Amino acid sequence: METQINRLLLAFEQQMRRINRDKLNPLVKELSLDDLESMQEMVADARGKYLEAFLGIADAASGTLPNDTQIKILHQHRVRYEELLEGAKALEAALQRGYLDIAIGSNS
């Protein structure tokens, strides 16, 4: 029984890889190291803006709770950062699983 389960899981994994590659690869151009760097810079910028906003609010609060406007601004920065981070993670997973083409030996 265990052998059958392992065969099924292997076939399932192969099927998932094929389907994802067939669906994702035509939508995303061949990626280079430069493409990945610009994505990483975008995520880092968003992280920095989020932390900058948080620390600015903390400095201004002087031991009190932030007001609704400050929370709204912080929320916007966090949502932007988290969305970009999740996109980067999804791209990383797609690359690791072989769903996308990469430019080997090229920086552009």
N, CA, C and O atoms as CSV, one atom per row, in Angstrom:
chain,resi,resn,atom,element,x,y,z
A,1,MET,N,N,0.817,-1.195,0.000
A,1,MET,CA,C,0.000,0.000,0.000
A,1,MET,C,C,0.865,1.265,0.000
A,1,MET,O,O,0.556,2.236,-0.691
A,2,GLU,N,N,1.947,1.246,0.779
A,2,GLU,CA,C,2.829,2.400,0.845
A,2,GLU,C,C,3.470,2.694,-0.513
A,2,GLU,O,O,3.648,3.857,-0.874
A,3,THR,N,N,3.814,1.658,-1.258
A,3,THR,CA,C,4.393,1.838,-2.588
A,3,THR,C,C,3.400,2.532,-3.510
A,3,THR,O,O,3.779,3.408,-4.288
A,4,GLN,N,N,2.126,2.142,-3.425
A,4,GLN,CA,C,1.103,2.780,-4.260
A,4,GLN,C,C,0.938,4.259,-3.899
A,4,GLN,O,O,0.781,5.110,-4.775
A,5,ILE,N,N,0.975,4.541,-2.626
A,5,ILE,CA,C,0.856,5.939,-2.185
A,5,ILE,C,C,2.043,6.747,-2.691
A,5,ILE,O,O,1.875,7.862,-3.183
A,6,ASN,N,N,3.235,6.188,-2.570
A,6,ASN,CA,C,4.427,6.893,-3.043
A,6,ASN,C,C,4.375,7.131,-4.547
A,6,ASN,O,O,4.764,8.199,-5.020
A,7,ARG,N,N,3.901,6.152,-5.294
A,7,ARG,CA,C,3.760,6.321,-6.752
A,7,ARG,C,C,2.749,7.411,-7.076
A,7,ARG,O,O,2.973,8.244,-7.955
A,8,LEU,N,N,1.633,7.395,-6.353
A,8,LEU,CA,C,0.611,8.420,-6.564
A,8,LEU,C,C,1.165,9.802,-6.249
A,8,LEU,O,O,0.945,10.744,-7.011
A,9,LEU,N,N,1.873,9.934,-5.149
A,9,LEU,CA,C,2.445,11.226,-4.772
A,9,LEU,C,C,3.482,11.700,-5.779
A,9,LEU,O,O,3.544,12.890,-6.085
A,10,LEU,N,N,4.288,10.796,-6.294
A,10,LEU,CA,C,5.271,11.142,-7.307
A,10,LEU,C,C,4.571,11.621,-8.586
A,10,LEU,O,O,4.957,12.635,-9.168
A,11,ALA,N,N,3.555,10.893,-9.010
A,11,ALA,CA,C,2.803,11.285,-10.204
A,11,ALA,C,C,2.104,12.632,-9.989
A,11,ALA,O,O,2.051,13.465,-10.895
A,12,PHE,N,N,1.570,12.833,-8.784
A,12,PHE,CA,C,0.919,14.090,-8.442
A,12,PHE,C,C,1.903,15.252,-8.522
A,12,PHE,O,O,1.578,16.303,-9.074
A,13,GLU,N,N,3.095,15.070,-7.978
A,13,GLU,CA,C,4.134,16.107,-8.009
A,13,GLU,C,C,4.544,16.424,-9.442
A,13,GLU,O,O,4.702,17.592,-9.797
A,14,GLN,N,N,4.718,15.399,-10.263
A,14,GLN,CA,C,5.092,15.605,-11.661
A,14,GLN,C,C,3.984,16.338,-12.415
A,14,GLN,O,O,4.252,17.225,-13.224
A,15,GLN,N,N,2.745,15.959,-12.142
A,15,GLN,CA,C,1.613,16.603,-12.774
A,15,GLN,C,C,1.530,18.081,-12.361
A,15,GLN,O,O,1.297,18.952,-13.199
A,16,MET,N,N,1.723,18.352,-11.066
A,16,MET,CA,C,1.681,19.721,-10.568
A,16,MET,C,C,2.787,20.561,-11.203
A,16,MET,O,O,2.557,21.711,-11.577
A,17,ARG,N,N,3.975,19.995,-11.323
A,17,ARG,CA,C,5.089,20.712,-11.934
A,17,ARG,C,C,4.785,21.025,-13.404
A,17,ARG,O,O,5.016,22.143,-13.864
A,18,ARG,N,N,4.269,20.041,-14.130
A,18,ARG,CA,C,3.956,20.247,-15.548
A,18,ARG,C,C,2.878,21.313,-15.723
A,18,ARG,O,O,3.014,22.207,-16.558
A,19,ILE,N,N,1.819,21.218,-14.946
A,19,ILE,CA,C,0.710,22.178,-15.075
A,19,ILE,C,C,1.175,23.590,-14.733
A,19,ILE,O,O,0.876,24.540,-15.457
A,20,ASN,N,N,1.905,23.724,-13.628
A,20,ASN,CA,C,2.381,25.049,-13.242
A,20,ASN,C,C,3.335,25.627,-14.276
A,20,ASN,O,O,3.256,26.812,-14.601
A,21,ARG,N,N,4.229,24.806,-14.790
A,21,ARG,CA,C,5.158,25.302,-15.815
A,21,ARG,C,C,4.388,25.710,-17.071
A,21,ARG,O,O,4.675,26.751,-17.662
A,22,ASP,N,N,3.419,24.901,-17.478
A,22,ASP,CA,C,2.624,25.216,-18.670
A,22,ASP,C,C,1.842,26.519,-18.496
A,22,ASP,O,O,1.690,27.281,-19.452
A,23,LYS,N,N,1.352,26.776,-17.303
A,23,LYS,CA,C,0.537,27.973,-17.047
A,23,LYS,C,C,1.381,29.217,-16.771
A,23,LYS,O,O,1.063,30.301,-17.261
A,24,LEU,N,N,2.458,29.069,-15.987
A,24,LEU,CA,C,3.242,30.229,-15.550
A,24,LEU,C,C,4.284,30.672,-16.568
A,24,LEU,O,O,4.474,31.868,-16.790
A,25,ASN,N,N,4.953,29.714,-17.181
A,25,ASN,CA,C,6.079,30.049,-18.047
A,25,ASN,C,C,5.717,31.006,-19.179
A,25,ASN,O,O,6.492,31.924,-19.450
A,26,PRO,N,N,4.578,30.838,-19.854
A,26,PRO,CA,C,4.255,31.778,-20.933
A,26,PRO,C,C,3.950,33.204,-20.433
A,26,PRO,O,O,4.024,34.162,-21.202
A,27,LEU,N,N,3.612,33.332,-19.153
A,27,LEU,CA,C,3.234,34.636,-18.606
A,27,LEU,C,C,4.415,35.455,-18.104
A,27,LEU,O,O,4.311,36.674,-17.964
A,28,VAL,N,N,5.533,34.797,-17.834
A,28,VAL,CA,C,6.695,35.464,-17.236
A,28,VAL,C,C,7.887,35.302,-18.173
A,28,VAL,O,O,8.235,34.192,-18.575
A,29,LYS,N,N,8.504,36.432,-18.513
A,29,LYS,CA,C,9.671,36.381,-19.402
A,29,LYS,C,C,10.812,35.635,-18.727
A,29,LYS,O,O,10.813,35.446,-17.510
A,30,GLU,N,N,11.768,35.220,-19.519
A,30,GLU,CA,C,12.978,34.591,-18.986
A,30,GLU,C,C,13.635,35.571,-18.018
A,30,GLU,O,O,13.857,36.731,-18.367
A,31,LEU,N,N,13.943,35.119,-16.818
A,31,LEU,CA,C,14.456,35.996,-15.774
A,31,LEU,C,C,15.976,35.957,-15.680
A,31,LEU,O,O,16.597,34.901,-15.803
A,32,SER,N,N,16.559,37.128,-15.461
A,32,SER,CA,C,18.001,37.236,-15.277
A,32,SER,C,C,18.288,37.674,-13.840
A,32,SER,O,O,17.377,38.003,-13.081
A,33,LEU,N,N,19.548,37.671,-13.494
A,33,LEU,CA,C,19.960,38.138,-12.178
A,33,LEU,C,C,19.570,39.598,-11.977
A,33,LEU,O,O,19.178,39.986,-10.876
A,34,ASP,N,N,19.673,40.410,-13.026
A,34,ASP,CA,C,19.265,41.818,-12.931
A,34,ASP,C,C,17.777,41.944,-12.616
A,34,ASP,O,O,17.384,42.792,-11.815
A,35,ASP,N,N,16.954,41.117,-13.233
A,35,ASP,CA,C,15.512,41.135,-12.957
A,35,ASP,C,C,15.251,40.832,-11.485
A,35,ASP,O,O,14.421,41.475,-10.843
A,36,LEU,N,N,15.961,39.857,-10.968
A,36,LEU,CA,C,15.764,39.464,-9.576
A,36,LEU,C,C,16.263,40.545,-8.629
A,36,LEU,O,O,15.674,40.761,-7.570
A,37,GLU,N,N,17.341,41.223,-8.999
A,37,GLU,CA,C,17.874,42.280,-8.143
A,37,GLU,C,C,16.881,43.428,-8.011
A,37,GLU,O,O,16.680,43.946,-6.912
A,38,SER,N,N,16.266,43.828,-9.100
A,38,SER,CA,C,15.306,44.932,-9.034
A,38,SER,C,C,14.104,44.556,-8.163
A,38,SER,O,O,13.554,45.407,-7.465
A,39,MET,N,N,13.702,43.301,-8.203
A,39,MET,CA,C,12.614,42.827,-7.348
A,39,MET,C,C,13.031,42.876,-5.879
A,39,MET,O,O,12.255,43.308,-5.026
A,40,GLN,N,N,14.237,42.438,-5.587
A,40,GLN,CA,C,14.731,42.451,-4.214
A,40,GLN,C,C,14.872,43.878,-3.691
A,40,GLN,O,O,14.581,44.142,-2.524
A,41,GLU,N,N,15.315,44.795,-4.543
A,41,GLU,CA,C,15.424,46.192,-4.146
A,41,GLU,C,C,14.056,46.776,-3.817
A,41,GLU,O,O,13.918,47.540,-2.861
A,42,MET,N,N,13.051,46.423,-4.599
A,42,MET,CA,C,11.700,46.907,-4.359
A,42,MET,C,C,11.188,46.431,-3.000
A,42,MET,O,O,10.612,47.215,-2.247
A,43,VAL,N,N,11.393,45.165,-2.686
A,43,VAL,CA,C,10.956,44.623,-1.393
A,43,VAL,C,C,11.716,45.294,-0.252
A,43,VAL,O,O,11.120,45.650,0.765
A,44,ALA,N,N,13.016,45.468,-0.414
A,44,ALA,CA,C,13.823,46.110,0.628
A,44,ALA,C,C,13.395,47.564,0.836
A,44,ALA,O,O,13.341,48.036,1.972
A,45,ASP,N,N,13.095,48.267,-0.243
A,45,ASP,CA,C,12.603,49.649,-0.112
A,45,ASP,C,C,11.297,49.690,0.662
A,45,ASP,O,O,11.118,50.541,1.533
A,46,ALA,N,N,10.391,48.786,0.355
A,46,ALA,CA,C,9.107,48.743,1.061
A,46,ALA,C,C,9.308,48.401,2.533
A,46,ALA,O,O,8.652,48.977,3.401
A,47,ARG,N,N,10.206,47.471,2.815
A,47,ARG,CA,C,10.513,47.123,4.205
A,47,ARG,C,C,11.064,48.344,4.946
A,47,ARG,O,O,10.670,48.632,6.076
A,48,GLY,N,N,11.976,49.046,4.292
A,48,GLY,CA,C,12.563,50.240,4.895
A,48,GLY,C,C,11.526,51.314,5.180
A,48,GLY,O,O,11.543,51.921,6.251
A,49,LYS,N,N,10.618,51.558,4.232
A,49,LYS,CA,C,9.566,52.568,4.429
A,49,LYS,C,C,8.633,52.168,5.571
A,49,LYS,O,O,8.202,53.017,6.352
A,50,TYR,N,N,8.327,50.891,5.665
A,50,TYR,CA,C,7.477,50.397,6.753
A,50,TYR,C,C,8.155,50.612,8.102
A,50,TYR,O,O,7.537,51.125,9.035
A,51,LEU,N,N,9.416,50.223,8.205
A,51,LEU,CA,C,10.138,50.386,9.468
A,51,LEU,C,C,10.349,51.863,9.795
A,51,LEU,O,O,10.258,52.262,10.956
A,52,GLU,N,N,10.629,52.668,8.783
A,52,GLU,CA,C,10.787,54.103,8.991
A,52,GLU,C,C,9.492,54.713,9.545
A,52,GLU,O,O,9.528,55.526,10.468
A,53,ALA,N,N,8.358,54.315,8.977
A,53,ALA,CA,C,7.068,54.820,9.461
A,53,ALA,C,C,6.805,54.358,10.893
A,53,ALA,O,O,6.349,55.138,11.728
A,54,PHE,N,N,7.091,53.103,11.167
A,54,PHE,CA,C,6.882,52.575,12.517
A,54,PHE,C,C,7.729,53.328,13.545
A,54,PHE,O,O,7.227,53.751,14.586
A,55,LEU,N,N,9.010,53.488,13.241
A,55,LEU,CA,C,9.902,54.171,14.179
A,55,LEU,C,C,9.541,55.648,14.327
A,55,LEU,O,O,9.655,56.208,15.418
A,56,GLY,N,N,9.107,56.277,13.242
A,56,GLY,CA,C,8.666,57.671,13.309
A,56,GLY,C,C,7.456,57.832,14.202
A,56,GLY,O,O,7.367,58.786,14.975
A,57,ILE,N,N,6.524,56.901,14.095
A,57,ILE,CA,C,5.332,56.937,14.949
A,57,ILE,C,C,5.720,56.707,16.405
A,57,ILE,O,O,5.213,57.377,17.305
A,58,ALA,N,N,6.613,55.767,16.626
A,58,ALA,CA,C,7.060,55.488,17.994
A,58,ALA,C,C,7.746,56.705,18.608
A,58,ALA,O,O,7.518,57.027,19.774
A,59,ASP,N,N,8.581,57.377,17.828
A,59,ASP,CA,C,9.255,58.584,18.322
A,59,ASP,C,C,8.254,59.685,18.637
A,59,ASP,O,O,8.375,60.364,19.657
A,60,ALA,N,N,7.266,59.864,17.768
A,60,ALA,CA,C,6.271,60.925,17.953
A,60,ALA,C,C,5.304,60.618,19.086
A,60,ALA,O,O,4.751,61.533,19.695
A,61,ALA,N,N,5.099,59.352,19.370
A,61,ALA,CA,C,4.098,58.958,20.369
A,61,ALA,C,C,4.532,59.300,21.796
A,61,ALA,O,O,3.682,59.560,22.647
A,62,SER,N,N,5.810,59.304,22.066
A,62,SER,CA,C,6.332,59.605,23.405
A,62,SER,C,C,5.610,58.822,24.497
A,62,SER,O,O,5.196,59.386,25.510
A,63,GLY,N,N,5.467,57.534,24.281
A,63,GLY,CA,C,4.858,56.672,25.299
A,63,GLY,C,C,3.350,56.580,25.242
A,63,GLY,O,O,2.749,55.898,26.072
A,64,THR,N,N,2.720,57.247,24.290
A,64,THR,CA,C,1.266,57.149,24.141
A,64,THR,C,C,0.946,56.297,22.914
A,64,THR,O,O,1.818,56.014,22.093
A,65,LEU,N,N,-0.292,55.902,22.808
A,65,LEU,CA,C,-0.711,55.136,21.633
A,65,LEU,C,C,-0.807,56.043,20.417
A,65,LEU,O,O,-1.171,57.212,20.541
A,66,PRO,N,N,-0.489,55.520,19.256
A,66,PRO,CA,C,-0.612,56.327,18.034
A,66,PRO,C,C,-2.076,56.627,17.733
A,66,PRO,O,O,-2.974,55.883,18.129
A,67,ASN,N,N,-2.296,57.728,17.028
A,67,ASN,CA,C,-3.671,58.086,16.663
A,67,ASN,C,C,-4.103,57.309,15.423
A,67,ASN,O,O,-3.309,56.585,14.823
A,68,ASP,N,N,-5.362,57.467,15.051
A,68,ASP,CA,C,-5.930,56.712,13.925
A,68,ASP,C,C,-5.220,57.022,12.605
A,68,ASP,O,O,-5.020,56.124,11.787
A,69,THR,N,N,-4.846,58.259,12.394
A,69,THR,CA,C,-4.157,58.635,11.163
A,69,THR,C,C,-2.790,57.949,11.080
A,69,THR,O,O,-2.411,57.443,10.024
A,70,GLN,N,N,-2.067,57.932,12.176
A,70,GLN,CA,C,-0.762,57.271,12.202
A,70,GLN,C,C,-0.896,55.773,11.940
A,70,GLN,O,O,-0.091,55.189,11.214
A,71,ILE,N,N,-1.908,55.163,12.529
A,71,ILE,CA,C,-2.151,53.727,12.309
A,71,ILE,C,C,-2.509,53.461,10.851
A,71,ILE,O,O,-2.059,52.472,10.271
A,72,LYS,N,N,-3.310,54.333,10.261
A,72,LYS,CA,C,-3.678,54.157,8.855
A,72,LYS,C,C,-2.444,54.221,7.957
A,72,LYS,O,O,-2.299,53.418,7.035
A,73,ILE,N,N,-1.567,55.168,8.226
A,73,ILE,CA,C,-0.332,55.299,7.440
A,73,ILE,C,C,0.546,54.064,7.617
A,73,ILE,O,O,1.074,53.525,6.644
A,74,LEU,N,N,0.698,53.619,8.862
A,74,LEU,CA,C,1.506,52.426,9.137
A,74,LEU,C,C,0.914,51.199,8.445
A,74,LEU,O,O,1.640,50.375,7.889
A,75,HIS,N,N,-0.407,51.091,8.488
A,75,HIS,CA,C,-1.095,49.964,7.842
A,75,HIS,C,C,-0.815,49.949,6.335
A,75,HIS,O,O,-0.550,48.893,5.762
A,76,GLN,N,N,-0.872,51.103,5.708
A,76,GLN,CA,C,-0.615,51.186,4.268
A,76,GLN,C,C,0.807,50.729,3.944
A,76,GLN,O,O,1.026,50.005,2.973
A,77,HIS,N,N,1.762,51.151,4.753
A,77,HIS,CA,C,3.149,50.728,4.535
A,77,HIS,C,C,3.298,49.221,4.746
A,77,HIS,O,O,4.010,48.556,3.992
A,78,ARG,N,N,2.630,48.681,5.764
A,78,ARG,CA,C,2.735,47.242,6.041
A,78,ARG,C,C,2.108,46.422,4.927
A,78,ARG,O,O,2.686,45.426,4.490
A,79,VAL,N,N,0.949,46.821,4.470
A,79,VAL,CA,C,0.278,46.088,3.393
A,79,VAL,C,C,1.139,46.092,2.135
A,79,VAL,O,O,1.283,45.064,1.474
A,80,ARG,N,N,1.710,47.247,1.805
A,80,ARG,CA,C,2.575,47.330,0.622
A,80,ARG,C,C,3.764,46.379,0.773
A,80,ARG,O,O,4.080,45.620,-0.142
A,81,TYR,N,N,4.417,46.428,1.932
A,81,TYR,CA,C,5.574,45.566,2.182
A,81,TYR,C,C,5.181,44.092,2.121
A,81,TYR,O,O,5.849,43.304,1.451
A,82,GLU,N,N,4.113,43.714,2.805
A,82,GLU,CA,C,3.717,42.302,2.844
A,82,GLU,C,C,3.309,41.783,1.473
A,82,GLU,O,O,3.617,40.640,1.136
A,83,GLU,N,N,2.633,42.584,0.689
A,83,GLU,CA,C,2.243,42.152,-0.658
A,83,GLU,C,C,3.468,41.926,-1.527
A,83,GLU,O,O,3.546,40.932,-2.250
A,84,LEU,N,N,4.420,42.838,-1.461
A,84,LEU,CA,C,5.641,42.679,-2.254
A,84,LEU,C,C,6.456,41.486,-1.772
A,84,LEU,O,O,7.023,40.753,-2.582
A,85,LEU,N,N,6.516,41.289,-0.470
A,85,LEU,CA,C,7.237,40.150,0.090
A,85,LEU,C,C,6.605,38.829,-0.354
A,85,LEU,O,O,7.317,37.900,-0.735
A,86,GLU,N,N,5.289,38.739,-0.308
A,86,GLU,CA,C,4.608,37.520,-0.745
A,86,GLU,C,C,4.827,37.267,-2.230
A,86,GLU,O,O,4.978,36.121,-2.653
A,87,GLY,N,N,4.843,38.337,-3.024
A,87,GLY,CA,C,5.146,38.182,-4.450
A,87,GLY,C,C,6.550,37.641,-4.659
A,87,GLY,O,O,6.766,36.770,-5.501
A,88,ALA,N,N,7.505,38.156,-3.895
A,88,ALA,CA,C,8.892,37.684,-4.001
A,88,ALA,C,C,8.992,36.221,-3.591
A,88,ALA,O,O,9.719,35.450,-4.217
A,89,LYS,N,N,8.276,35.839,-2.558
A,89,LYS,CA,C,8.284,34.439,-2.117
A,89,LYS,C,C,7.665,33.530,-3.181
A,89,LYS,O,O,8.162,32.432,-3.431
A,90,ALA,N,N,6.587,33.990,-3.800
A,90,ALA,CA,C,5.949,33.195,-4.851
A,90,ALA,C,C,6.881,33.030,-6.045
A,90,ALA,O,O,6.950,31.956,-6.644
A,91,LEU,N,N,7.597,34.100,-6.389
A,91,LEU,CA,C,8.557,34.018,-7.488
A,91,LEU,C,C,9.696,33.065,-7.136
A,91,LEU,O,O,10.113,32.258,-7.966
A,92,GLU,N,N,10.192,33.158,-5.918
A,92,GLU,CA,C,11.267,32.268,-5.478
A,92,GLU,C,C,10.826,30.803,-5.555
A,92,GLU,O,O,11.578,29.950,-6.025
A,93,ALA,N,N,9.614,30.517,-5.096
A,93,ALA,CA,C,9.108,29.146,-5.155
A,93,ALA,C,C,8.969,28.670,-6.595
A,93,ALA,O,O,9.293,27.524,-6.905
A,94,ALA,N,N,8.487,29.545,-7.475
A,94,ALA,CA,C,8.336,29.175,-8.884
A,94,ALA,C,C,9.686,28.881,-9.522
A,94,ALA,O,O,9.806,27.969,-10.340
A,95,LEU,N,N,10.702,29.653,-9.147
A,95,LEU,CA,C,12.045,29.405,-9.666
A,95,LEU,C,C,12.606,28.093,-9.122
A,95,LEU,O,O,13.162,27.293,-9.875
A,96,GLN,N,N,12.462,27.875,-7.822
A,96,GLN,CA,C,12.981,26.653,-7.202
A,96,GLN,C,C,12.341,25.398,-7.787
A,96,GLN,O,O,12.993,24.361,-7.909
A,97,ARG,N,N,11.082,25.495,-8.142
A,97,ARG,CA,C,10.351,24.329,-8.646
A,97,ARG,C,C,10.466,24.164,-10.155
A,97,ARG,O,O,9.905,23.228,-10.724
A,98,GLY,N,N,11.190,25.068,-10.804
A,98,GLY,CA,C,11.426,24.927,-12.240
A,98,GLY,C,C,10.262,25.341,-13.113
A,98,GLY,O,O,10.168,24.899,-14.258
A,99,TYR,N,N,9.370,26.182,-12.603
A,99,TYR,CA,C,8.220,26.609,-13.389
A,99,TYR,C,C,8.572,27.694,-14.397
A,99,TYR,O,O,7.850,27.892,-15.374
A,100,LEU,N,N,9.682,28.400,-14.166
A,100,LEU,CA,C,10.053,29.550,-14.993
A,100,LEU,C,C,11.428,29.338,-15.616
A,100,LEU,O,O,12.269,28.614,-15.081
A,101,ASP,N,N,11.635,29.985,-16.757
A,101,ASP,CA,C,12.940,29.940,-17.409
A,101,ASP,C,C,13.839,31.013,-16.829
A,101,ASP,O,O,13.384,32.103,-16.480
A,102,ILE,N,N,15.115,30.695,-16.731
A,102,ILE,CA,C,16.095,31.671,-16.259
A,102,ILE,C,C,17.173,31.840,-17.310
A,102,ILE,O,O,17.470,30.927,-18.080
A,103,ALA,N,N,17.754,33.038,-17.323
A,103,ALA,CA,C,18.849,33.340,-18.239
A,103,ALA,C,C,20.144,32.927,-17.546
A,103,ALA,O,O,20.565,33.563,-16.580
A,104,ILE,N,N,20.767,31.873,-18.035
A,104,ILE,CA,C,22.011,31.362,-17.458
A,104,ILE,C,C,23.185,32.131,-18.043
A,104,ILE,O,O,23.255,32.342,-19.254
A,105,GLY,N,N,24.113,32.553,-17.175
A,105,GLY,CA,C,25.331,33.199,-17.633
A,105,GLY,C,C,25.125,34.582,-18.206
A,105,GLY,O,O,25.959,35.076,-18.964
A,106,SER,N,N,24.013,35.213,-17.847
A,106,SER,CA,C,23.727,36.554,-18.358
A,106,SER,C,C,23.206,37.408,-17.230
A,106,SER,O,O,22.503,36.923,-16.344
A,107,ASN,N,N,23.553,38.683,-17.264
A,107,ASN,CA,C,23.042,39.613,-16.270
A,107,ASN,C,C,21.932,40.485,-16.829
A,107,ASN,O,O,21.454,41.380,-16.131
A,108,SER,N,N,21.508,40.255,-18.057
A,108,SER,CA,C,20.428,41.064,-18.600
A,108,SER,C,C,19.441,40.232,-19.368
A,108,SER,O,O,18.463,40.763,-19.894
